[in-house]
Amino acid sequence: MEQDSGRAAGTVRATPVGRAMETIRALREELAALRGAQPVAVVGVGLRAPGGIEDLEGYWQVLASGTDAVRPIPQSRRAPFGEAWDEVPHRGGFLDEVLEFDAPFFGVAPREGRSLDPQHRLLLEVVWEALDDAGIPAARAAAAATGLYVGITGQDYREWMRDGPDSYWATGNGHCFSAGRLAHTLGMTGPAMAVDTACSSSLVTVHLARQALRSGECDIAVAGGVNLVLSPHGTALAARTGALSPDGVCRPFDARANGFTRSEGCGIVVLKRLADAVRDGDRVHAVIHGSAVNHDGRASGFTAPNVLAQTRLVERALAEAGLGPGDIGHVEAHGTGTPLGDPIEVEALARALGRPGAGAPVLLGSAKANLGHTESAAGVLGLIKAMLSLRHRAVPPVPHFTTLNPRIDLSGTGFRVPTALEPWPAGAGAYAGVSSFGMSGTNAHVVLGAPEPAPEPAAAVAVTGFEVSARTPAALRSWAGRLAVRLAGIKDEEYAAFAHTVTHGRSALATRIRVEASDRHRAAAVLSAVADGLAPAEVREVAADSAPGFADLPRRVVDLPAYPWERRRLAPFAAEHRPAD
């Protein structure tokens, strides 16, 4: 009998199961390709920065006014090292009291809280606020296999340990536990990791989060970084490298640039695939179109920047975004204000983005002139600054810039350093680039764009009320007062969005009330009464385990004040008594 010609040629006839598997494989490849091409939306932001910055409005006010938030170390922050601070440059971008923490809110016992690195404490609060800003309650983030990426470098708090280590110090100070504690506390089951690439850490987390979203590894990603300066010893080491400014002033791009000053901060962004954000009715702050990470490789020294590596980095991020040099109108540079680092960075930008013969200008900026160098939080705070510039269609000034560093040549590039708040230049590219370089040699660059305008509601929505909750009755009263003030500043047509955000965009906590109010003016009056400890007829208590009411409110997210944390000071017992300012 003659053999089948296909079998004779060594082929095997496909079975129905084989054909089905091949179809599944092809569909998976197609889905992966589509995911890879998707831009990523920034849907939530939380931050702390020098100058009392705790929200986006406060950050923009500091940036737009050209304020320098650097100051001498407060007297209350000198413990437990005292006069040792006098031996190092001690001007910096210091946050306010960083040892205060709402430990019961996060289920942390006082003894454990004393051992918990204040950087980890700050992350818990700011991640919670970023999820609130996104209108995504913690339980919903937990159900979505949310990924978590934390940039963190310093471990100064270990030096406060005077009575010997215990188990709480072990889990309260390691970098890995910063991400692990967040994931455990919030119930996040996606990837959770701490990233330390020195100064580029937080922008590297954004790149990693973007990759995880594109590959389908998670559907929501939380990324960012934190940095606190809690000991003079790390500053002394930095001073020995020659990188610190002796007078504590950071002057990016300026002829007087003599180094950076160390600063503190925390920045967190909540990310989703843009298509998912649009589908879910999220508010989109900005859109990440491309990102890249690389290393300097061999350079003139281990910590020396490499112009070729930086050039390739920007080119790769642009290629990832499907954009060209002419699409960039603003670059939030790494810009530390070192005499040699700035010229190398600008040369790399000129090679990647420069326009011979000059076209529309590219405005260069660096938030380090306002905040100092927030190190492992710097990249994400630069990204948030670029996001605000895109939102306001304006680029803030660079404080302390008067004369260009003579080693920087901007001729023919179209680059300019703004000295006042400038409108986004007419004809300039519509996108912003953000750079962050680590002393480790790891570099990151992100390409950011403005979101499409949000569609207007199809019709006015009748609102009958909303719910408000907090952990304790005292916090509820404080929260009600903040919300009453917020209601006074919104438009009548935003009341439905307010009601949705406060009811469904916040976690339902133990102390809950339901407010019956059909307009914002009545709602503000009722909330003011609650804040004063009264019990208006329009208010009734709701059981903690009840399903949220007002299910017919359409999803629309608006800005609300941050949750009123009930903080108390938690320091090691030996450092509990702080000196007065």
Summary of the structure (lengths in Angstrom):
residues: 581
radius of gyration: 25.6
end to end distance: 101.6
largest distance: 102.1
contacts: 2080
relative contact order: 0.14
helix: 40%
strand: 19%
